[in-house]
Amino acid sequence: MSPPTMEDVARAAGVSRALVSLVMRQAPNVSDERRARVIAAAEELGYRPNAVARSLASRRTHTIGVLLNDLHNPFFADSADGIIEEASSAGYQVLMATGTHVNQSHTAAIESFLNARVDGIILVGPRFTPEQISDMASHVPVLTLGSSSDGHGVDSVKNDEYRGACLAVEHLAGLGHTRITHVSGGRGAGADSRRQGYARAMADLGLADHVDVVVGDFTEESGAEAADELLKRAELPTAVFSANDIQAAGLMGRLAEAGIGVPEMVSVVGYDDTTFAGLYQLSLTTIHQPVAEMGRQSVRSLLDRMVGGRTEPRKLVIEPSLVVRRSTAPPR
């Protein structure tokens, strides 16, 4: 037995095929009585509209393209959880691509999204310039997650990294640390704000002479390399503020290999409060940002532009908080 068609629904409901099409496209100019009649007939027959036909009729594909910078970092996986959950509840599918540290892979992913006619794009931790993001936004609504963009007409959802860095330094200074080193996130999204927040907090606490930045990036390898650099010095800092959790894990692992106890000899603070930060073996003091909720907020904001017709850019900034675990203690 062949599946029911739109014509079958029209006959069962006693309406025209065109009216059934309007109901399936969720057009507003249909009376409640007729809409209910069509839906009841469709449910009785077990009719399911063809997704391709529906997208052609509405000129929408009901898909969102999501570009994740690096799946090795749990931040991106956690944000994807929120994005997928919210998109699914709104009836949207997610086309996901992962980038690398090579910008060409990011550009290729965007081209594939545009070729697939996605209704909108979410860039998680993007490495694009504002000009490149503005160019994307001229083709399709774009939102950046994890950073703000000066691109014209681009929405963003981010954590207040500047304030989060201040919280990290204030916590360490409150324990009595003065020689606090920051391992930066390099060119990663939000890294500049975290570095600036660190420097500002150090100055405000009278520790400007102790500002010490080791250049890194948002990877475990850069944390290990930063530890190697610190171990070469005549004197270790008593505390380190890492640009993110995975970098902090790499730093702590290398310090452990060298016999340097955390927090007995060096206290460590991370950033993001990713899933593994709370594991007993790591127990990392870190700055919390609600990553999954930020993913959900991103989808809501993008849908408000795509479907709701909003044109003004929306910049959502989420307040961070400090989570204290066992990786920090007063200096010896």
Secondary structure as UniProt FT lines:
FT   HELIX           6..13
FT   HELIX           17..24
FT   TURN            25..26
FT   HELIX           32..45
FT   HELIX           51..58
FT   STRAND          63..68
FT   TURN            71..72
FT   HELIX           74..89
FT   TURN            90..91
FT   STRAND          93..98
FT   HELIX           103..115
FT   TURN            116..117
FT   STRAND          120..124
FT   HELIX           130..137
FT   TURN            138..139
FT   STRAND          142..145
FT   TURN            152..153
FT   STRAND          155..159
FT   HELIX           161..174
FT   TURN            175..176
FT   STRAND          180..183
FT   TURN            186..187
FT   TURN            189..190
FT   HELIX           191..204
FT   TURN            205..206
FT   HELIX           208..210
FT   STRAND          212..214
FT   HELIX           220..231
FT   STRAND          239..242
FT   HELIX           245..257
FT   TURN            258..259
FT   TURN            262..265
FT   STRAND          267..269
FT   HELIX           275..278
FT   TURN            280..282
FT   STRAND          285..288
FT   HELIX           291..306
FT   TURN            307..308
FT   STRAND          315..318
FT   STRAND          321..323
FT   TURN            326..327
//
